[in-house]
Structures are given as C-alpha cells and as structure tokens.
Amino acid sequence: MTRAPLLLSIAAAAAILSCRPIYEPDLWWHLAHGRENLTGHVVRTNLFSFTYPDHRQRYTSFLFDTGSYVAWQATGAVGIQAAQALVLAAALLILFAACRVRAPAWAVAAVLCLGFFILEPRAIPRPHLVSFAGLAACAWLIERTMARRDPGPLWWAVPLIAVWGNFHVECVFGVLLLLVFSGAELIKPSWITRRQALRALGITGIAGVATIANPYGWGLAAYLYENLSVPGIVAIAELQPPGLPAYRAFFAYLVLTGGLLIGQPSRFTFSEGSIAAVFGTLGLMHLRETPLVLFATAPMVAVRLNALAARGLDYRAIVITTICASLALFRVPRARLLPDLYVGRDAVEPPQFFSLQAIAFVQQAGLEGPVFNSHNLGGYIAWSLYPRVRVFQDSRLQAYPPEHFRRIIAASRSQDDWNALVADVDWAMVSVPRPNQLSGAGRFPAADWATVFLDDAIEIVVRRSGKYAGLVR
C-alpha cells in the first residue's frame, strides 16, 4: 500500500469519526470554561454553581477549553467537528510515523484499520483526543530511541509533556510510557545500554516535573489523585471496565498483540512486553484508557505483522484479513455508518438530549438565579445561561465536595429528603431521556410543582408557591 492512499484514508477516518451524532454533556462546560479563560482569568473555582461557588478547581484542561471556545466562535458546531477531525488525524499520522520507523506501510495500514474501531467509542470532542496525539508522539520518540540505540530523542518528550499538560491530565500517561520503557531497559537491556537507560530515566524524571508547567502547577497531580476516588461517589461509565460487545475490537486487539508477542519469542524484548502489559492492564481496568493501548503498542504489533510476511505469509492476505475482521468487529451497523453522518448542531447538540427551545423558554420567561438541574444538564446550562442562571450540579465531579453528590443520591430515595434538598430553588430543569439518581426525575410532585415546558429532551418545572408561580397560568 503506497503512502498517499494511506494518508487519505487517515483523513477520511478522522472525518467520519467527527461527523457522527454524539451525546457529550461535558463539551458544554469545556466551552464555558474557555469563554471564561478568554475574559482574562483562568477558572479556579466553581463559579457556575450556586451550591459551592467558592469550591476550588485544582485543574482544568486550560488550552483545550480555550481552543474549543475559539473553534465554536469561528464556525459554531462545525468548528468543534473540524477541530476534532484535525486532532484525530494528527494522532493517527503521528502513530503512522511511529510505526514506520521499523515497519512497512502495509503493516501500519493493517494496524491502523483495526485501530479505527478501537478509537470509535472514544472519538468524542473532549480533551483526551489531545492525549491520543501526545501518547503517539511519545511512542514515536521511543521508536526513534530504539532505532538509534540512543536516548537522545527522548529529550523532546520534555517540551511535549509540558504543553500536553495544559490540554489534558493524561499527560501523566506519556510519562508512564517513558518510565516503563526506561525502567525495563535498565532491568534487561535490549535497545540501549544500562547507562543509557539511566539517562532515559533522568529524562523521564524531568518530563514528570514538566507536568506542572500549567496555570495550576501541582494541582494537576492533586486533580488526578481526586479522580481516583470518583468511582466511590458516582458510577461514571468511563471509569468502568470495558465490556462486550461494545468493546470487542479492543479485546480482539489485545488478543492479537498478546499472540504476536508470545508467538515470536525471538523478537520479544522486556521493554515491549512491559509496555504491553502495563497499558493492557490500564485498558482492562477503565474503558476510557482503551485507546491508549493502541497508541502505546501499535509499533510493536506492526513490526510483528511484517515478520509474518517475512516467513512467507502474503502481506496482502494479512491486510485483507485485518480489514474484514475489523469490519466484523464494528459495533455500529455498517449500513448506518455513512447515512448517519451529520455536520453542524444536529451532530454536536442532538435535540433528543439538548434543547435550544428550552433555553429560549428560560430566557423569554425570565427564569434566573439558582436552579435545580439534572447532572448531565449542568454544563449545557452553564454554557447557555451563565451568569444569569447558576447550576445545582454538573459533571465536573472534582469541582464539588464529594458529599454534595452523596446527598443528592441519598435524597433521591425519599421525597421528604428531596424536598429539603431543593428548598432553596423555585424552578428546575430535568433531563427527560436520562433519568437517574442525580436527575431529579419523578421528584417534583404535581401538587407542589407545575410543568411549564416539556419536549423530548428537557422538562422545566416551577414551584407553585414560588417566585415563578405566575408561569403556571
């Protein structure tokens, strides 16, 4: 396979992944943060909330938020899709370069084909897209180190991670990849000497320090530590293990990687095996880390596919088999892939989850101040209505004390407790299609509350004896 068709395929893949309708409630508070950043002050407290407006925010994806807001201001939802496609294409191109250090283009094409379906569930407009590109760049630097048998290329990881830390907290995984490689080479050298491995570990340490080169400094590490406690508060899907059948492409890739490493013992190196083991374990623990396994291990997989061809297996058969297997593993029906592509608000702001009409009603009806809102609507309200409206909660879990969410969950089991919880609000915005313990669905009885707006996405209720009782008529 020549380089030009492969590069065109990467661009097409990035465009397809960016033009699907997505449900992404976090996008809206990223945009709201970006808007605040460009007013001249970086968000450091929970200013969108009336419940805990002074609660510290140790870290935000500063540059991602700002860049997303600039993209939205330029061309609206299309700008978000274009930015997403650009970052995805960059990540895949860097991974292509990393794989090409030791493998031919056809082997890279086979790996990237399967990689498309691994990325698909996590290809949404959030800061982790930048981490795809960042980890691919770290893999490329390691491949250059292996090819030159010198740790010199790893110095580029220091500025890379310094910039990356301003986009996403997962810059720490770049440090981890360098650490695993360097440490494994120190224990059992394959690509560099032990003395060089010590240099590589020193560079890794400097790269680790570079993670504080952001407006929040050590707050990045504190944020990451706090993130470890999130599953004990709310069962966030992305912090759960990946499951079947949705992540079958990921599991197939794990099996392929393990099979190639074990099946070619003469090529096995301790550093590559350690990288596969560490990142494979992370992917099995949390579904949000499944794409990182691809970016950390793709070069070693491409090399071993090429070794199969060197043994006499036709490379065209390998490529065709990989493509067919990848299509069979795709979780989206192939007949719906192209017809379901959209450009603009219908893709980024699907009306079945987010309602422009509800926002317009709030503005026209004069609703303002503190509002109870479903967990998944907090960012959308902050983006659309702040500072006129202050939210009760949103999905920035570290921006609130943990007891806030525990209190909401506990109150959802008792109407009396719920009444006490919302005693300070006269209106509420409730998610219609996403009822759960944090949504407030079913907790606003008609005897005390009246529905004044309802569509497929949002219900707005007001207290019959409250400030907005006039809307009931």
C-alpha atoms as one frame of an Amber mdcrd trajectory, in Angstrom:
protein
   0.000   0.000   0.000   1.517   3.364  -1.005   1.735   6.261   1.399  -0.729
   8.633  -0.337  -3.806   6.327  -0.162  -2.985   5.558   3.461  -2.785   9.229
   4.377  -6.058   9.915   2.570  -7.611   7.031   4.481  -6.464   8.571   7.764
  -8.065  11.899   6.833 -11.301  10.135   5.851 -11.332   8.128   9.082 -10.889
  11.288  11.173 -13.731  12.990   9.276 -16.078  10.024   9.732 -15.369   9.818
  13.463 -16.032  13.549  13.813 -19.319  13.713  11.915 -21.378  11.239  13.923
 -24.139  12.423  16.269 -22.723  12.290  19.782 -24.042  12.677  23.317 -21.332
  14.598  25.150 -22.567  16.651  28.132 -19.004  17.567  29.184 -18.379  19.540
  25.982 -20.561  22.384  27.226 -18.676  23.156  30.413 -15.413  22.924  28.464
 -16.821  25.657  26.218 -17.986  27.653  29.245 -14.503  27.368  30.772 -12.923
  28.517  27.518 -15.192  31.538  27.400 -14.151  32.493  30.930 -10.461  31.957
  30.149 -10.660  34.452  27.317 -12.148  37.096  29.590  -8.745  37.289  31.238
  -8.935  34.937  34.204  -8.423  31.182  34.361 -11.230  29.264  36.067 -10.065
  28.286  39.565 -13.341  27.982  41.481 -16.764  26.539  40.776 -18.170  29.840
  39.556 -21.011  28.249  37.520 -22.592  26.772  40.661 -24.706  28.407  43.355
 -24.284  25.464  45.730 -20.469  25.626  46.025 -19.320  28.699  44.083 -16.039
  29.017  46.014 -15.021  25.358  45.906 -11.523  25.144  44.385 -10.851  23.681
  40.986  -7.355  22.267  41.139  -7.011  21.794  37.388  -8.851  22.291  34.110
  -7.933  21.459  30.526  -6.930  25.071  30.043  -5.803  25.125  26.416  -8.349
  22.583  25.206 -11.201  24.602  26.709  -9.912  27.848  25.240  -9.261  26.309
  21.834 -12.715  24.729  21.755 -14.346  28.070  22.515 -12.352  29.750  19.746
 -13.418  26.994  17.319 -17.069  27.420  18.319 -16.896  31.191  17.955 -15.388
  30.782  14.484 -17.918  28.404  12.917 -20.128  27.024  15.688 -20.643  23.280
  15.941 -18.820  22.782  12.636 -15.733  24.291  14.254 -15.867  21.680  17.020
 -16.164  18.889  14.458 -13.317  20.295  12.373 -11.064  20.625  15.417 -11.868
  17.068  16.459 -11.077  15.745  12.981  -7.800  17.679  12.936  -6.645  16.276
  16.303  -7.681  12.723  15.403  -5.883  12.938  12.068  -2.782  14.273  13.813
  -2.874  11.409  16.318  -3.172   8.797  13.575  -0.480  10.429  11.446   1.944
  10.531  14.365   1.158   6.899  15.110   1.769   6.127  11.438   5.187   7.770
  11.729   5.956   5.811  14.899   5.070   2.506  13.259   7.017   3.327  10.100
  10.303   3.554  11.989  10.520  -0.259  11.986   7.624  -1.500   9.821   6.468
  -1.076   6.191   3.397   0.912   5.218   1.201  -2.134   4.576   1.738  -3.402
   8.147   0.920   0.049   9.517  -2.252   0.115   7.408  -3.381  -3.175   8.928
  -2.826  -1.930  12.479  -4.497   1.439  11.872  -7.503  -0.245  10.286  -8.189
  -2.147  13.487  -7.252   0.959  15.442 -10.092   2.921  13.832 -12.622   0.634
  15.504 -10.804   0.790  18.838 -10.923   4.588  18.773 -14.526   4.859  17.598
 -16.260   4.567  21.024 -13.981   7.250  22.491 -13.814   9.616  19.496 -15.780
  12.449  21.102 -14.902  16.165  21.468 -13.085  16.020  24.798  -9.501  16.740
  25.913  -8.473  13.075  25.774  -8.238  13.475  21.974  -5.088  15.511  22.566
  -3.776  12.686  24.728  -4.097  10.338  21.754  -1.703  12.539  19.814   0.556
  13.047  22.830   0.939   9.341  23.535   1.504   8.628  19.835   4.318  11.207
  19.903   5.872   9.520  22.952   5.686   6.168  21.141   7.428   7.771  18.147
  10.212   9.115  20.361  10.704   5.668  21.866  10.833   4.128  18.386  13.469
   6.678  17.372  15.418   5.812  20.513  15.235   2.121  19.636  16.328   2.730
  16.040  19.264   4.950  17.033  20.048   2.963  20.171  20.463   6.237  21.962
  18.057   8.016  24.384  18.684  11.431  22.809  15.269  11.644  21.056  13.535
  11.319  24.442  14.537  14.899  25.308  11.747  16.059  23.011   9.295  14.491
  25.477  10.020  17.274  27.990   8.506  20.169  25.971   5.881  17.789  24.567
   4.587  16.896  28.032   4.872  20.488  29.265   2.479  21.586  26.503   0.332
  18.452  26.798  -0.326  19.155  30.490  -2.180  22.320  29.507  -4.562  20.270
  27.370  -5.245  17.160  29.451  -4.328  15.465  32.694  -3.458  12.256  30.825
  -0.048  13.731  30.050   0.938  11.541  33.009   0.461   8.511  30.754   3.154
   9.893  28.479   5.467   9.971  31.484   4.361   6.447  32.378   5.183   5.149
  28.882   8.677   6.635  29.093   9.098   5.266  32.610   8.106   1.729  31.659
  10.439   1.730  28.643  13.395   3.211  30.516  12.924   1.082  33.611  12.574
  -2.115  31.598  15.695  -1.313  29.598  17.576  -0.755  32.859  16.475  -4.171
  34.144  17.037  -6.071  30.897  18.638  -4.036  28.090  17.571  -4.732  24.523
  17.749  -1.398  22.725  20.015   0.765  24.873  22.678   0.063  27.476  22.025
   0.260  31.207  23.983   3.501  31.369  21.819   4.928  28.609  18.735   3.624
  30.404  19.754   5.649  33.462  19.932   8.724  31.222  16.492   7.855  29.862
  15.146   7.603  33.416  16.622  11.025  34.172  14.905  12.477  31.118  11.674
  10.804  32.248  12.013  12.448  35.655  12.412  15.868  34.038   9.376  15.141
  31.848   7.452  14.300  35.011   8.350  17.669  36.509   7.233  19.299  33.241
   3.648  18.254  34.004   3.439  21.206  36.420   4.103  23.725  33.623   0.477
  24.893  33.584  -1.539  27.586  35.406  -2.458  25.073  38.146   1.017  23.709
  38.861   0.829  20.753  41.255  -2.949  20.985  41.005  -2.730  18.571  38.066
  -1.400  15.838  40.362  -3.991  16.665  43.034  -6.761  16.513  40.442  -5.533
  13.122  39.257  -5.473  11.821  42.838  -9.015  13.078  43.451 -10.115  11.401
  40.241  -9.219   8.029  41.734 -11.996   8.465  44.311 -14.727   9.251  41.761
 -15.994   5.643  41.396 -16.707   5.675  45.134 -19.068   8.616  44.637 -20.747
   8.115  41.265 -20.568   5.140  38.894 -19.060   7.001  35.917 -19.177   4.805
  32.812 -15.731   5.731  31.530 -14.136   4.575  34.782 -15.729   1.148  34.489
 -14.010  -1.811  32.782 -14.765  -2.178  29.056 -17.381  -4.765  28.241 -18.619
  -6.868  25.386 -19.957  -6.448  22.777 -19.319  -2.681  22.644 -15.532  -3.024
  23.062 -14.996  -6.220  21.103 -12.489  -4.517  18.771 -10.368  -3.615  21.798
 -10.421  -7.165  23.129  -9.573  -8.539  19.683  -6.589  -6.167  19.528  -5.415
  -7.306  22.964  -5.558 -10.924  21.845  -3.698 -10.078  18.626  -0.990  -8.172
  20.500  -0.518 -10.906  23.074  -0.478 -13.599  20.402   2.153 -11.816  18.307
   4.385 -11.128  21.319   4.202 -14.697  22.593   4.237 -16.287  19.144   7.502
 -14.607  18.154   9.778 -15.262  21.147  12.919 -14.430  19.181  11.682 -10.845
  18.819  10.439 -10.482  22.376  12.021  -7.693  24.408  11.374  -6.981  28.066
  10.606  -3.318  27.401   7.981  -4.026  24.741   6.441  -6.767  26.847   6.297
  -4.422  29.853   4.636  -1.660  27.829   2.017  -4.083  26.503   1.369  -5.478
  29.997   1.078  -2.107  31.757  -1.104  -0.381  29.184  -3.143  -3.508  28.505
  -3.954  -3.662  32.227  -4.978   0.008  32.243  -7.272  -0.613  29.290  -8.892
  -3.572  31.029  -9.433  -1.502  34.181 -11.037   1.591  32.621 -12.709   1.864
  29.243 -11.501   5.459  28.871  -7.943   4.101  28.573  -8.682   1.533  25.860
  -7.388   3.789  23.026  -4.123   4.367  24.883  -3.310   0.677  24.488  -3.335
   1.157  20.704  -1.039   4.186  20.788   1.427   2.544  23.160   1.678  -0.814
  21.358   0.887  -0.264  17.644   4.575  -0.078  16.566   5.431  -3.453  18.099
   2.334  -5.025  16.508   3.201  -3.622  13.057   6.760  -4.994  13.323   5.490
  -8.460  14.137   2.937  -8.447  11.324   5.822  -7.708   8.982   7.711 -10.653
  10.475   4.812 -12.927   9.491   5.233 -11.796   5.877   8.981 -12.423   6.109
   8.151 -16.014   6.983   6.253 -16.413   3.725   2.716 -15.287   4.527   1.402
 -12.994   1.773   1.197  -9.449   3.141  -1.923  -8.799   1.059  -3.664 -11.656
   2.827  -2.736 -10.104   6.194  -4.126  -6.705   5.197  -7.372  -8.120   3.752
  -7.898 -10.377   6.754  -7.391  -7.453   9.131  -9.838  -5.254   7.224 -12.512
  -7.962   7.141 -12.030  -8.762  10.820 -12.199  -5.068  11.730 -15.475  -4.584
   9.868 -16.903  -7.666  11.553 -15.948  -6.221  14.961 -17.514  -2.793  14.343
 -20.179  -2.059  16.957 -22.162   0.266  14.641 -24.171  -1.413  11.841 -22.207
  -0.736   8.658 -25.368   0.182   6.756 -25.890   3.100   9.168 -22.334   4.449
   9.203 -22.457   6.861   6.255 -26.203   7.752   6.341 -25.855   8.760   9.995
 -23.149  11.339   9.381 -24.086  14.955  10.096 -22.379  18.340  10.093 -23.432
  21.086  12.488 -25.627  21.310  15.566 -27.579  18.103  14.922 -24.352  16.157
  15.454 -22.848  18.070  18.374 -26.094  19.204  20.047 -28.556  16.371  19.292
 -32.102  17.585  20.056 -33.035  14.342  21.797 -30.630  15.319  24.622 -30.178
  19.103  24.442 -32.937  21.598  23.724 -32.439  25.032  22.213 -36.159  25.568
  22.718 -35.801  25.000  26.469 -33.005  27.555  26.649 -35.117  30.046  24.686
 -38.045  29.451  27.052 -35.871  30.183  30.097 -34.762  33.455  28.559 -38.239
  34.510  27.424 -39.937  33.540  30.688 -37.439  35.431  32.819 -36.224  32.400
  34.767 -32.945  33.122  36.534 -30.846  32.569  39.632 -30.425  29.198  41.324
 -31.907  26.204  39.528 -32.008  22.514  40.302 -30.785  20.688  37.227 -30.087
  17.119  36.224 -26.437  16.133  36.466 -25.986  15.836  32.687 -27.513  19.271
  32.012 -25.234  21.303  34.281 -22.608  22.038  31.631 -25.227  22.825  28.999
 -26.904  25.337  31.303 -23.572  26.889  32.302 -22.695  27.336  28.629 -26.093
  28.625  27.533 -27.332  30.666  30.518 -24.462  31.646  32.849 -24.240  34.135
  34.612 -27.983  34.605  34.532 -28.513  31.097  35.887 -26.367  29.198  38.416
 -26.487  25.411  38.462 -27.060  22.942  41.277 -24.598  20.352  39.933 -22.729
  19.291  36.827 -20.358  16.559  35.700 -17.173  18.269  36.944 -17.125  15.956
  39.943 -13.921  17.428  41.384 -15.458  20.920  41.345 -17.801  19.957  44.214
 -17.150  18.292  47.565 -17.981  14.551  47.381 -20.733  14.886  49.995 -22.737
  17.054  47.580 -23.354  14.156  45.214 -23.810  11.687  48.063 -26.506  13.961
  49.468 -28.334  14.116  46.126 -28.220  10.327  45.754 -29.453   9.823  49.311
 -32.286  12.348  48.839 -33.436  10.596  45.649 -34.695   7.728  47.861 -37.036
   9.877  49.981 -39.471  12.600  48.959 -39.107  14.415  52.295 -35.325  14.445
  51.942 -35.675  15.633  48.362 -37.950  18.479  49.419 -35.278  19.599  51.887
 -32.601  19.296  49.212 -34.369  21.664  46.787 -35.852  24.010  49.374 -33.781
  26.918  48.068 -34.860  26.725  44.428 -38.097  27.750  42.733 -37.545  26.015
  39.409 -35.795  23.033  37.891 -34.570  21.691  34.547 -34.811  17.908  34.362
 -33.421  15.586  31.701 -36.224  13.592  30.074 -34.240  10.791  28.352 -31.622
  10.308  31.128 -33.487   9.607  34.414 -31.242   8.509  37.296 -30.467   9.278
  40.941 -28.868  12.594  40.013 -31.520  13.748  37.559 -34.437  14.605  39.862
 -36.827  12.712  37.599 -40.052  11.895  39.432 -39.120  14.032  42.453 -41.171
  17.140  41.644 -44.779  16.146  42.508 -47.592  17.919  40.680 -49.135  19.058
  43.973 -46.172  21.368  44.593 -44.616  21.810  41.143 -46.015  22.572  37.698
 -44.537  21.737  34.310 -44.195  24.909  32.239 -42.059  23.484  29.421 -41.638
  19.974  28.052 -40.051  18.496  24.956 -38.171  15.275  24.190 -35.019  16.461
  25.980 -35.906  18.735  28.900 -38.749  19.340  31.327 -38.904  22.657  33.177
 -40.938  22.820  36.379 -41.659  25.717  38.746 -42.778  25.737  42.353 -46.499
  26.534  42.541 -45.979  28.729  45.591 -42.690  30.220  44.469 -41.301  33.187
  42.592 -42.434  31.904  39.185 -45.937  30.774  40.116 -47.278  33.196  37.534
 -45.955  30.962  34.761 -48.335  28.195  35.786 -51.254  30.113  34.378
